[in-house]
Amino acid sequence: MFDRLQAVEDRYDRLNELLSDPEIVQDTNKLRDYSKEQSDLQETVEAYREYKDLTAQLAEAKAMFDDKMDADMREMVKEEVNELEGKVEAIEERLHVLLIPKDPNDDKNVIMEVRGAAGGDEAALFAGDLYRMYTRFAESKGWKVTVMDSSATGLGGFKEIVFMISGKGAYSKMKFENGAHRVQRVPETESGGRIHTSTATVACLPEVEEVEVEIHDNDIRVDTYASSGAGGQSVNTTMSAVRLTHIPTNTVVTCQDEKSQIKNKASAMKVLRARVYDKFQQEAQAEYDAVRKSAVGTGDRSERIRTYNYPQNRVTDHRIGLTIQKLDQILQGKMDELIDALTVEEQSARMESLNNA
């Protein structure tokens, strides 16, 4: 572990030199890449340097320990040694976690697509509940939520809603929502009081910069049409809605939530880029399916990942076997307990994979 940590520190120092090089400063791409790499390494390097400082203090304290000391001094040194040993142990555990390879998309914004699946109107209502849950969670983190496209059904439901959550580390938290979500409750329309089961699917895509995936203009078909649904006087009167089709992958994206065709096209391009990138990634990593399935949050989107049981106020995440009797709080956006448990599981899986490599 310490050889790897020293290599990380050496690389960090080398990046500092490179970022001071006039040739690098003038090269926008290299400057961006090196700056990001340095930023990614900074926390690990700072922790490693703190570890080295603490171990030096510990060695010095132990060297001071002498039976010839008076009882008070010996007790004081012993307390200092115990305190330093505790700090060293804690930072060693932190360094183990920091050395786990990160998902390169973790710091990115996330584009989320929530769709009502099995269950008709009740599934659409549940999709709306999930959207509001994610919005409240994002707001609690100080992140921004921007609706990019939606198809409402009334009563707060959505056939589909696409939105971006912008904020550092948004994808690292929201990626665990990728999959099929099941709800068990008595619908408002059910007169007999019977519990129904419905589902909604959630797709989580990291926002992709233009430099990360190349999409040629001649590979995109652009169609414009009048928007529909709630939206004021512009609805059905202006050709503001945009449909983009990426011909090589047959990926289709529509956006109509803005009154401006230009803004809708820009939003649609963000979603299209993310979907095409996701498609390429999944194809490239198909041979690693066994590894992907062992990692939390990267499974098939048709796989049921979580059940929300209203009568029992219960949420169960099937991937890690976690059940929490706080459905009402989780729907209000208090998702940290769930997401923290999934993060720990992912880190454990990555660490085990690293140790077995």
VEXDREN-2710 file (C-alpha; in Angstrom, 1 decimal):
% VEXDREN-2710
k/r/px/py/pz
1/MET/0.0/0.0/0.0
2/PHE/2.7/2.4/0.9
3/ASP/4.6/1.9/-2.4
4/ARG/1.4/2.9/-4.2
5/LEU/1.0/5.9/-1.9
6/GLN/4.5/7.1/-2.5
7/ALA/3.9/6.7/-6.3
8/VAL/0.8/8.9/-6.0
9/GLU/2.8/11.5/-4.1
10/ASP/5.5/11.5/-6.7
11/ARG/3.0/11.9/-9.5
12/TYR/1.3/14.7/-7.6
13/ASP/4.7/16.5/-7.3
14/ARG/5.4/15.9/-11.0
15/LEU/2.0/17.4/-11.9
16/ASN/2.9/20.5/-9.9
17/GLU/6.0/20.9/-12.1
18/LEU/4.0/20.3/-15.3
19/LEU/1.4/22.8/-14.4
20/SER/4.1/25.4/-14.1
21/ASP/5.6/24.6/-17.5
22/PRO/4.8/27.5/-20.0
23/GLU/4.2/25.0/-22.8
24/ILE/1.6/23.1/-20.7
25/VAL/-0.1/26.4/-19.7
26/GLN/-0.6/27.2/-23.4
27/ASP/-2.1/23.8/-24.2
28/THR/-5.7/24.0/-23.1
29/ASN/-6.3/20.2/-23.3
30/LYS/-3.2/19.2/-21.3
31/LEU/-3.8/22.0/-18.8
32/ARG/-7.3/20.8/-18.2
33/ASP/-6.3/17.1/-17.9
34/TYR/-3.3/17.7/-15.6
35/SER/-5.3/20.0/-13.4
36/LYS/-8.1/17.5/-13.0
37/GLU/-5.6/14.7/-12.3
38/GLN/-3.9/16.8/-9.7
39/SER/-7.2/17.7/-8.1
40/ASP/-8.2/14.0/-8.0
41/LEU/-4.9/13.1/-6.2
42/GLN/-4.8/16.0/-3.7
43/GLU/-6.9/14.4/-1.0
44/THR/-4.9/11.2/-1.0
45/VAL/-1.6/13.1/-1.0
46/GLU/-2.7/15.3/1.9
47/ALA/-3.8/12.2/3.9
48/TYR/-0.5/10.4/3.2
49/ARG/1.5/13.4/4.3
50/GLU/-0.5/13.6/7.4
51/TYR/0.1/9.9/8.0
52/LYS/3.8/10.3/7.6
53/ASP/3.8/13.3/10.1
54/LEU/1.8/11.3/12.6
55/THR/4.0/8.2/12.4
56/ALA/7.1/10.4/12.9
57/GLN/5.4/12.0/16.0
58/LEU/4.5/8.5/17.3
59/ALA/8.1/7.2/16.8
60/GLU/9.4/10.3/18.7
61/ALA/6.9/9.8/21.5
62/LYS/7.8/6.1/21.9
63/ALA/11.5/7.0/21.9
64/MET/10.9/9.4/24.8
65/PHE/9.3/6.6/26.9
66/ASP/11.7/5.6/29.7
67/ASP/11.2/3.7/32.9
68/LYS/13.4/6.2/34.6
69/MET/10.7/8.9/34.1
70/ASP/8.6/9.8/37.1
71/ALA/5.1/8.4/37.2
72/ASP/3.4/11.6/36.0
73/MET/5.7/12.0/33.0
74/ARG/5.4/8.4/32.1
75/GLU/1.6/8.6/32.2
76/MET/1.6/11.7/30.1
77/VAL/3.8/10.1/27.4
78/LYS/1.7/6.9/27.5
79/GLU/-1.5/9.0/26.8
80/GLU/0.2/10.8/23.9
81/VAL/1.3/7.4/22.4
82/ASN/-2.2/6.0/22.7
83/GLU/-3.7/9.1/21.1
84/LEU/-1.3/9.0/18.3
85/GLU/-1.8/5.3/17.7
86/GLY/-5.5/5.9/17.4
87/LYS/-5.0/8.7/14.9
88/VAL/-2.5/6.6/12.8
89/GLU/-5.0/3.7/12.7
90/ALA/-7.8/5.9/11.6
91/ILE/-5.8/7.5/8.8
92/GLU/-4.6/4.1/7.7
93/GLU/-8.2/3.1/7.2
94/ARG/-8.9/6.3/5.3
95/LEU/-5.9/5.7/3.0
96/HIS/-7.1/2.2/2.2
97/VAL/-10.4/3.8/1.0
98/LEU/-8.7/6.6/-0.9
99/LEU/-6.6/4.1/-2.8
100/ILE/-9.7/2.3/-4.2
101/PRO/-10.0/3.2/-7.9
102/LYS/-12.7/5.8/-8.3
103/ASP/-15.4/5.8/-10.9
104/PRO/-14.2/8.4/-13.3
105/ASN/-17.7/9.8/-13.6
106/ASP/-18.3/10.3/-9.9
107/ASP/-17.7/14.1/-9.8
108/LYS/-19.9/14.8/-12.8
109/ASN/-23.5/16.2/-13.0
110/VAL/-26.1/13.5/-13.6
111/ILE/-28.9/13.3/-16.1
112/MET/-31.8/11.2/-14.7
113/GLU/-34.7/9.7/-16.6
114/VAL/-37.6/8.5/-14.6
115/ARG/-40.4/6.6/-16.3
116/GLY/-43.7/4.9/-15.2
117/ALA/-43.5/1.3/-16.1
118/ALA/-45.9/-1.5/-15.1
119/GLY/-49.1/-0.3/-13.4
120/GLY/-50.6/2.4/-15.7
121/ASP/-51.6/5.6/-13.9
122/GLU/-50.4/4.3/-10.6
123/ALA/-46.9/3.8/-12.1
124/ALA/-46.9/7.3/-13.5
125/LEU/-47.9/8.7/-10.0
126/PHE/-45.0/6.7/-8.5
127/ALA/-42.6/8.1/-11.1
128/GLY/-43.7/11.5/-9.9
129/ASP/-43.0/10.5/-6.3
130/LEU/-39.5/9.4/-7.2
131/TYR/-38.8/12.6/-9.1
132/ARG/-39.9/14.7/-6.0
133/MET/-37.8/12.5/-3.7
134/TYR/-34.7/13.1/-5.9
135/THR/-35.4/16.8/-6.1
136/ARG/-35.6/17.1/-2.3
137/PHE/-32.5/15.1/-1.8
138/ALA/-30.6/17.3/-4.4
139/GLU/-31.8/20.5/-2.7
140/SER/-30.6/19.2/0.7
141/LYS/-27.1/18.9/-0.9
142/GLY/-27.2/22.4/-2.5
143/TRP/-27.4/21.0/-6.0
144/LYS/-29.5/22.4/-8.8
145/VAL/-32.3/20.5/-10.6
146/THR/-33.2/21.4/-14.2
147/VAL/-36.1/19.7/-15.9
148/MET/-35.1/18.9/-19.5
149/ASP/-38.2/17.1/-20.8
150/SER/-41.4/15.7/-19.3
151/SER/-44.7/14.0/-20.1
152/ALA/-47.1/14.6/-17.3
153/THR/-50.3/12.6/-16.7
154/GLY/-52.1/14.8/-14.2
155/LEU/-52.4/14.3/-10.4
156/GLY/-48.6/14.8/-10.2
157/GLY/-47.7/11.8/-12.3
158/PHE/-45.3/11.4/-15.2
159/LYS/-45.1/9.0/-18.1
160/GLU/-41.5/10.2/-18.3
161/ILE/-39.5/13.0/-16.8
162/VAL/-35.8/13.8/-17.7
163/PHE/-33.9/16.2/-15.5
164/MET/-30.3/17.2/-14.7
165/ILE/-28.9/17.4/-11.2
166/SER/-25.9/19.8/-11.2
167/GLY/-23.4/19.7/-8.4
168/LYS/-20.0/18.3/-7.5
169/GLY/-20.3/14.6/-6.9
170/ALA/-23.9/14.4/-8.0
171/TYR/-23.4/11.3/-10.1
172/SER/-21.5/9.5/-7.2
173/LYS/-24.6/9.6/-5.1
174/MET/-27.4/9.2/-7.7
175/LYS/-25.8/6.4/-9.8
176/PHE/-27.2/3.9/-7.2
177/GLU/-30.7/4.7/-8.3
178/ASN/-30.2/3.1/-11.7
179/GLY/-32.8/0.3/-12.1
180/ALA/-36.4/-0.7/-11.6
181/HIS/-38.2/0.6/-8.4
182/ARG/-41.3/-1.2/-7.1
183/VAL/-44.0/0.3/-5.0
184/GLN/-46.6/-1.5/-3.0
185/ARG/-49.6/0.6/-1.8
186/VAL/-53.3/1.2/-2.1
187/PRO/-53.9/3.5/-5.0
188/GLU/-56.2/6.5/-4.5
189/THR/-58.5/5.1/-7.2
190/GLU/-58.8/1.7/-5.4
191/SER/-62.2/1.6/-3.6
192/GLY/-61.7/-1.9/-2.2
193/GLY/-58.5/-1.0/-0.2
194/ARG/-56.4/-3.6/-2.1
195/ILE/-52.7/-3.2/-2.2
196/HIS/-51.3/-2.8/-5.8
197/THR/-47.8/-3.3/-7.0
198/SER/-46.4/-0.9/-9.7
199/THR/-43.0/-0.1/-11.0
200/ALA/-41.0/2.8/-12.4
201/THR/-37.6/2.7/-14.0
202/VAL/-34.7/5.1/-13.3
203/ALA/-31.7/5.7/-15.6
204/CYS/-28.8/7.7/-14.3
205/LEU/-26.3/9.0/-16.9
206/PRO/-23.2/11.1/-16.2
207/GLU/-23.2/14.4/-18.1
208/VAL/-20.7/14.1/-20.9
209/GLU/-18.5/16.9/-22.2
210/GLU/-18.1/17.3/-26.0
211/VAL/-14.4/16.1/-25.8
212/GLU/-15.5/12.8/-24.2
213/VAL/-17.7/11.6/-27.1
214/GLU/-17.6/12.7/-30.7
215/ILE/-20.9/13.2/-32.3
216/HIS/-20.9/14.6/-35.9
217/ASP/-23.5/17.0/-37.1
218/ASN/-24.2/14.9/-40.2
219/ASP/-25.0/11.9/-37.9
220/ILE/-27.9/13.8/-36.3
221/ARG/-31.4/14.3/-37.7
222/VAL/-33.1/17.3/-36.2
223/ASP/-36.9/17.5/-36.2
224/THR/-39.0/20.4/-34.8
225/TYR/-42.6/20.4/-33.8
226/ALA/-45.1/22.2/-31.6
227/SER/-44.8/21.5/-27.9
228/SER/-47.7/19.9/-26.1
229/GLY/-48.9/19.8/-22.5
230/ALA/-48.8/22.6/-19.9
231/GLY/-46.8/25.6/-20.9
232/GLY/-48.9/28.7/-21.7
233/GLN/-49.6/30.4/-25.0
234/SER/-46.6/29.0/-26.8
235/VAL/-48.1/25.4/-26.6
236/ASN/-49.2/24.1/-30.0
237/THR/-48.4/27.5/-31.6
238/THR/-44.6/27.6/-32.0
239/MET/-42.3/25.0/-33.4
240/SER/-40.2/25.1/-30.2
241/ALA/-40.0/21.3/-29.4
242/VAL/-37.0/19.5/-30.7
243/ARG/-36.4/15.8/-31.5
244/LEU/-32.8/14.7/-32.2
245/THR/-32.0/11.3/-33.7
246/HIS/-28.5/10.0/-33.6
247/ILE/-28.6/7.9/-36.8
248/PRO/-25.7/5.5/-36.1
249/THR/-27.1/4.3/-32.8
250/ASN/-30.8/5.1/-33.5
251/THR/-30.8/7.1/-30.2
252/VAL/-33.8/9.5/-30.0
253/VAL/-34.1/12.4/-27.6
254/THR/-37.0/15.0/-27.4
255/CYS/-37.0/18.2/-25.4
256/GLN/-40.0/20.6/-25.2
257/ASP/-39.9/22.2/-21.7
258/GLU/-38.4/25.5/-22.8
259/LYS/-40.3/28.0/-25.0
260/SER/-37.1/28.5/-27.0
261/GLN/-36.2/26.0/-29.8
262/ILE/-32.5/26.9/-29.3
263/LYS/-32.7/26.1/-25.5
264/ASN/-34.6/22.9/-26.2
265/LYS/-31.9/21.8/-28.8
266/ALA/-29.1/22.5/-26.3
267/SER/-30.8/20.5/-23.6
268/ALA/-31.5/17.7/-26.1
269/MET/-27.9/17.6/-27.1
270/LYS/-26.8/17.1/-23.4
271/VAL/-29.2/14.1/-23.1
272/LEU/-28.2/12.7/-26.5
273/ARG/-24.5/12.9/-25.7
274/ALA/-25.0/11.2/-22.3
275/ARG/-27.1/8.4/-23.9
276/VAL/-24.7/7.8/-26.7
277/TYR/-21.8/7.8/-24.3
278/ASP/-23.6/5.4/-22.1
279/LYS/-24.4/3.1/-25.0
280/PHE/-20.7/3.0/-26.1
281/GLN/-19.6/2.4/-22.5
282/GLN/-22.0/-0.5/-22.1
283/GLU/-20.9/-2.1/-25.4
284/ALA/-17.2/-1.7/-24.6
285/GLN/-17.7/-3.2/-21.1
286/ALA/-20.0/-6.1/-22.1
287/GLU/-17.2/-8.6/-21.7
288/TYR/-16.9/-7.5/-18.1
289/ASP/-20.5/-8.3/-17.2
290/ALA/-19.5/-10.5/-14.3
291/VAL/-17.5/-7.6/-12.7
292/ARG/-20.2/-5.1/-13.5
293/LYS/-22.9/-7.2/-11.8
294/SER/-20.8/-7.4/-8.6
295/ALA/-20.6/-3.6/-8.4
296/VAL/-23.5/-1.9/-6.8
297/GLY/-25.5/0.3/-9.1
298/THR/-24.2/-0.9/-12.4
299/GLY/-26.7/-3.7/-13.1
300/ASP/-29.3/-4.0/-15.8
301/ARG/-31.9/-1.3/-15.6
302/SER/-34.7/-3.8/-15.8
303/GLU/-33.5/-5.4/-12.6
304/ARG/-35.6/-4.6/-9.5
305/ILE/-33.4/-2.8/-7.1
306/ARG/-35.7/-1.5/-4.5
307/THR/-39.2/-1.9/-3.0
308/TYR/-41.2/0.9/-1.3
309/ASN/-43.9/-0.6/0.9
310/TYR/-46.4/2.1/2.1
311/PRO/-48.5/0.0/4.5
312/GLN/-45.3/-1.0/6.5
313/ASN/-43.5/2.4/6.0
314/ARG/-40.7/0.2/4.7
315/VAL/-38.0/0.6/2.0
316/THR/-35.9/-2.5/1.0
317/ASP/-32.9/-2.3/-1.2
318/HIS/-32.5/-5.8/-2.7
319/ARG/-28.9/-5.4/-3.8
320/ILE/-27.6/-5.2/-0.3
321/GLY/-30.5/-6.7/1.7
322/LEU/-31.0/-3.4/3.6
323/THR/-34.5/-2.6/5.0
324/ILE/-35.3/0.8/6.6
325/GLN/-38.6/1.5/8.3
326/LYS/-38.5/5.2/7.3
327/LEU/-40.3/5.3/3.9
328/ASP/-42.0/8.6/4.8
329/GLN/-38.7/10.3/5.6
330/ILE/-36.9/8.8/2.5
331/LEU/-39.7/10.2/0.2
332/GLN/-39.0/13.6/1.7
333/GLY/-35.4/13.3/0.3
334/LYS/-33.7/12.0/3.4
335/MET/-31.8/9.3/1.5
336/ASP/-28.4/9.5/3.1
337/GLU/-28.7/6.3/5.1
338/LEU/-29.6/4.3/2.0
339/ILE/-26.9/5.9/-0.2
340/ASP/-24.2/5.7/2.4
341/ALA/-24.8/2.0/2.8
342/LEU/-24.6/1.5/-1.0
343/THR/-21.4/3.5/-1.1
344/VAL/-19.8/1.4/1.6
345/GLU/-20.8/-1.8/-0.3
346/GLU/-19.4/-0.4/-3.5
347/GLN/-16.1/0.5/-1.8
348/SER/-15.9/-3.0/-0.3
349/ALA/-16.5/-4.6/-3.6
350/ARG/-13.8/-2.4/-5.3
351/MET/-11.4/-3.1/-2.5
352/GLU/-11.9/-6.8/-2.7
353/SER/-11.4/-6.7/-6.5
354/LEU/-8.2/-4.7/-6.0
355/ASN/-6.9/-7.2/-3.5
356/ASN/-7.6/-10.1/-5.8
357/ALA/-6.1/-8.5/-8.8
END
